[in-house]
Amino acid sequence: MPNNIKTTLIAEAGSCGDASLSKMEHLITVAASVGASAVKFQWTSSARKMAKRRHATKTPFAAHYKNLLQWPAEWHEQLALIAKQRGVDYLCTVYLPEDVEVIAPHVSMFKISSFECQDAELRDAMSACMKPMIVSTGMTSINDLDFAFSYTADELKLLHCVSAYPASYGSLNLKVLRRSFLAPSKGDNKREALAFSGFSDHTAPNYVTSGALAVCAGAEILEAHFRVPDTDPKNPDYAHAMTPDQLQSYVLNVEVAELAMGTSDKQQVDEEAEMAQFRVGV
């Protein structure tokens, strides 16, 4: 059953489609079935260029990029149509500036991974398309994110992230979501303060309460990895991706967190009416 959560949930399929169009369609169906706001894939037009930019040409990741992320560009249109039919937004992370214009017609916003969050060339290509950007910030300190102060909150939103796969609960530091960071004193900035809008979640798949905890800390956007039952266990995203049942539990926990958080107004609630008659000094 679709959920009723208010939090924007990006169901991160990543590379768990194994570069198979049928598996990717299945992932879209799963994302829609749990009521996700969007489903997101990852794609590159050139695994060689991507590996070079990431200094990964002589690592096992280069083969991963080629075998799982370098699928036909023509699929974007078909996947976006399937997502629209299922009632979810289609999103896709790209890693090369020249790939931005390929996905731009098919996405409502851009998503930048933690590895590229300081890539000015990629950000500039996305900014030129006049669509919002969501940026994950794993492996950074606040001093690495000065660029964000030059955008408005409508143009760019930051996601707190821990780039460990999977990430332990002890590493999450979700209090970051409760903080505002002041802009540097130099320059004419559009923002006086910067706050994180959400959480890109890489916790172990059986830790289905991490999204709910992030919501309690202030997250309005969640990005969570998931897979389908026939995703190849050798896929690098497999270990930190939830099964459909785990994703459904994740969503239900978020719904409970939202319910429990309520509003910021302090007032007597209906359930207190019976006890209210025994108050002293009223």
Protein Blocks (a to p, Z undefined) as FASTA:
>chain_A
ZZfbfbdcdddfkjmnnopaklmmmmmmmmmmnopabdcddddfblklmmmmnopmmgfk
lmmmmmmmmccfklmmmmmmmmmmnopacddddfbfklmmmmmmmpcbdcddfklmmmmk
lmmmmmmnopacdddfehiafklmmmmmmpcfklpccddddddddddfklnommlmmpcc
dddfedjdfbfbdcdfbdcdfbdfklmmlmmmmmmnopabdcdddddfklcfklmklmmc
ccfklmmmmmmmmmmmmmmnmpabdcddfklmmmmmmpghZZ
